[in-house]
Amino acid sequence: MCKSGVVTERGNRPVCILGLGLIGGSMMRALAASGRATFGYNRSATGVDAATTSGHDASTDLDATLRRAATEDAVIVLATPVTTIEPIVAAIAEHAPACLLTDVISVKQPVAEILRRVFPQARYVGGHPMAGTSRSGWEAADPDLFGDAMWMVTTEDDTDAADWTVVADLALSLGAAVVPAAADAHDRAVAAISHLPHLTAAATAAVGAGESDLALRLAAGSFRDGTRVAGSAPQLQRAMIEANAVAVLNVLSETIDRLIAARDELRDHGTTAVLVDDGHRARMAYEAMNDRPRVAITDVEVGAPGWQKAMRGAAHRGHVWLG
């Protein structure tokens, strides 16, 4: 899907952000603080008013924003829920067809499918910063949100090297480390480590709150930490989970199977050893990975034959791109 295009000097191209909520707003704040030219669009006038009051360059006029992006050869960032992007993509195709396009949406295959239908000539390299809070909107935006975060940048066999580098450099400039991945592998991964936890948090919260007010009064760290993401806006949770339905169904089925097995083990043998031990080992592996220094990808030259596959292989070994 990606095409080669005119690439300005790395790090100097303006950034046009479409959607100024938590992620888009945090990007705008961080990029503006670094001195990079940044402007954006938001459907809500309230969000635009808050952004402009804070000294940022924002508008409710999508077409005018995109015409400006075309004039300035800006990198366009889609930062709205996947359920809203189809008319935005159509507008980009009309008003800024030559601009490099990326996104920060939590699913990648549905975005790519919309682009194939609506704007097949797009110069597109997808992205997904693994950062966020349970809050939303411009007021939740934090310029430090992406520091030390992982930022997945899609790396398909036809990804253009120059365009990929521009998007990767954008993530690096925000303090993140880049994880190269194919769209389908990304969606399977986030189903397990992001979308499933929203459902298990919702289940834990609903069961806990359904017990009695006594249970909520006694609730402490386990309940608080285990249900944090259930506090996110329900429509945003549903948008990302339902857009990744196939992958979520697979991990949800595995989770249900494990819980049923734990229930049966407890009922028949008075123990939950298998699930608890498996979970403990997995958590320790996660902590060990985060305690070790990051291993940078240093043996791949972006643009060399087969660089995309080599990047993906390194990421599957836990390595990251640091530029």
N, C-alpha and C positions, 0 to 999 in steps of 0.2 A: 504493500500500500504506500510505502514511503517513497518519495521522489527526491532526487537531488535538487537543490535550489541555491539561490544566492545566499551565502552565509557571511554576515558581517563579522567583525572582529569579536572573538570569544569574550563574553562577559559584558559587552557594551550595548548589546541590542536592547531596546526598551521591552518591557513586559506589560502585556494587556491582560488583566485578570477579569474573567467573566463569572461573577458570583463572589460577594464579599462577606461570606459567613466566617465561621471559625477558621477554616483552612485558607480560603482565598484572602480573607482579611489579614490573617497572620503573615501570609506571603507579602501582601502589600506593605504592611508595617515594617517587616524585616528588610525588604528590598529598598524601600524608601530611606530607611535608616542608614543603609550602606551607601546611599547616594546614587542608586541606579534609577533611571527614569522608569516610572511605573504609573499606570493609570488603569481604570477599570469601570465595570458596569455592574449594577445590581438592579434587579426588578423592583425591589422595595425602596420607595422614596425615603423611608425611615432609615434604612441602612446607608443610603447615599448621603443623607443629611448628616448622619453620625460620622461617616468617613470624611466628608468635606469639612465638617466642624473641627475634626482632628488634624486638618491641614493636608489631607490627601486628595488626589485627583480622581473623582468618581462621577458617574452620570447614570441616569435612568434611560438614556437613549442608546439602545443597542446598536442600531444602524450607524449612528454617528460615531460611536466608539470604535466600531469595526472599520469604518472608512479611515479613521485616524490610524488604526493599527496598520492598515494597508500602506498608508502614506509613510509611516515611520518604520516599516518593516519590523514590526514588533513580534515577539513570541507571544502567541495567544494561549492562555491557560483556561481550560474549562474547569470551573470550580463550583458547579451546581450538581444536585442529585442527578443520577443517570436518567431518571424518569422525566426530566425537564429538558434534556439537551437536544432533542431532535430539531425543534424549530431554531435553536441557537446555531446548530451545525449548518442548517439550511441558510441562515443569515450569513455565516462565515463564508460559505461557498459563493454567495452573491457579492459580498462586499469586500472580502479579504482573502481571496482564493489562493494567493501566493504565499501567505504567511505560514510559518511553521506553527503547528498546533500540538499542544500537549494537554494533559489533564491531571487532576488529582483525585479522581473518582475511585471508589474502593473496589470496583470490578472492572475488568479489562475486556473480556470477550464481548459483553453487551455493547460497550462503547465502540469497539472495532466493527461490530455488526451494523450499528447505526451509521457509522462513517461509510461502510461499504455500500449501503443503500442510498444515503442522502448525499454524500460527498466523496465518491470513490477516488478522486484525484488528490485528496488531501495529503499534505506533507505532515504525517502524524507520527509521533513517538509518545506512547502512553507513559503515565507516571502514577505513583501512589505513595505518598508519604505515610509511614506507619507512625502517626502521631495524632493526638486529639485529646479531647476531654469530653465530659458529659454535657458541657455547655455549648450553645450555638449562637450564631449571629455576630455582627461586627463587634459588639461590646465584649465578646469572649475572645477576640483575636489577641494573640500574644506573639510579639516578634521573636521570642526565644523558643517558640514551640518546637522547631525542627532541630534544635541543637542535639547532636549525637543520635538523631533518629535514623532509621533505615528508610531509604527512599527507593522503591522499586522503579526501574526504568525499563520499559518493554524492549526486548531484544529478540526480534524475529529474524528469520533467515534473509528477509529482504529489507531489513532496516538500514537506512542510509547512515553511513558512518558520521558524516558531518552533522546531520540533524541530531543524531543520537548524542554526539558530543556536546552540542548546545544545550540539550535538555539535561544531560548529566551534570554539566557545569552549573546550570541553574540550581539544581539540588545541592551540589557541593557548596555553592555560594551562600546557601541558607544554613549551613552547618551540618547537613546530613551526610551519610555515607550511601553510596549507590549500590543497589543490588540488581544486577541484570537478570531478567527472567522472561520467558515466554508468557503470553497472556493466559493460556490455559493452565500452566503450572502455577502462576500467581493466583488465579481464581480458586484452584484447589487448596492452595496453602492458606489463603485468607478465610476460606470457608471454615477451616479447622481452628485457626488461631485468633480470628476476629469475629466472624459472623456467628459461629456456634456459641462462643461465650456470651453474646447478646441473648441468645435463646436460653441458655442455662442460667444466666443471671435473672432473666425474666421469670423462669420457673422457680428459682430459689426465692426471689422476692415475693411472688404470688403465694407460695406455700407458707413462707414465714409470716407474711401479713395476714394470711387466712387463719392462722392458729389463734391468735388473740392479741389484744394490746399488750398483754404481759410479755408475749414473745418479742414484740417490737421494742418494748422498754428494756428488755434484757439484751437485745441485739448489740453486738460490739464488732470487733475487727473482722471476724470471719464473714459476718453478714454484710458489713459495710463494704469490704473489699470485693466480696464475691458478687455483689449486686450493683457496683458503681455504674456500669454501662447501662443498666436498666433505667437510669435517670436521664439518658439521652432522649431527645425529642422522638416520640414514637414514629412519626412519619419518616424521619431520617433513618431510623433503624430498619423499618420495613422496606424502604427504598433499596438499601444495599443488600439486605438478606434476600428479598424476593427476586432481585435482579440476578442473583447467583444461585438460583433455586436448585439446579441439578447438583452442583458441588455440595451445597448445604444439605440436601436430602441424603447424600451419601454419608457425610460425617454425622448427621443427626441419627441416621439408622445405626451406625456403629456405636454412638453414644447410648442410644436406647438399648441396644443389645448388651452393652457392658453393664448398664444399670439393672437390667433384668437379671443378668447373671449374678450381680452382687446381691440383689434381693433374694434370689433363690439360694445363694450360698449362705446368707445370713439366716434365712428361714430354716434351711436343712442342716446346717453345720455350725451355726452360731458365730460366723466369722465373715469379714469383708476383706480378707487378706489380699486376694488377687487384685482387685481394683485399687485399693489403697497403696499397695506396693508398686503397681505399675505407674500410678500417678506420681508417687514420690520419686521414682527413678526418673521420670520424664521432667519433673520440676528441677531436680538436681542437675540434669543435663542442660536445661535452659540456663540455670544459674552459672554453671561452669563455663558455658559458651560466652556469657556476658562478663564473666570475671577475667577471661583471657584477653590479651591484646588482640585487636582485630588483625586479621591476615589480609593484606592488600593484594589485589590482582596486579601483578607486575610483569607477567609473562605473556600478555596479550597486547598486540598492537591494533588499536581500533582502525579498521579499514583494510587490514591484511586479509588475505583469503581465509574464510572460515572463522573470522573473529567473533561473529555472533554466537556460534556454537561453543567456541572456547570460553567466552564470557559466561554463558549459561552453565557450562560444566563447572567452572570455578565457583559460581554462586551456589550450586548444589553441594559443594564441599564446604560451604560456610564462609567463603571469601567475599570481600567487598571491593568496589572500585572507589579509589580515593583520588583519582585524577593523575 
